[in-house]
Amino acid sequence: MLVLTRRAGESIMIDDDIELKVLKIRGSQVHIGIDAPRSAAVHRKEVWLRIHGEPKAAESK
């Protein structure tokens, strides 16, 4: 995992066409803006897991 430190107003670029921008930080909440092509699917991880089917946690124990 790549870990980067950014302040409010700073961005991270993914490839040539996806920008993640830290909009503001308030306490433990970080507000992130995502500028990506319409063809790129963008979901919160918990939504993505529901869409793709959550892995069975019981099998890994």
Secondary structure by P-SEA (a helix, b strand, c coil): cbbbbbcccccccccccbbbbbccccccbbbbbbbccccbbbbcaaaaaaaaccccccccc
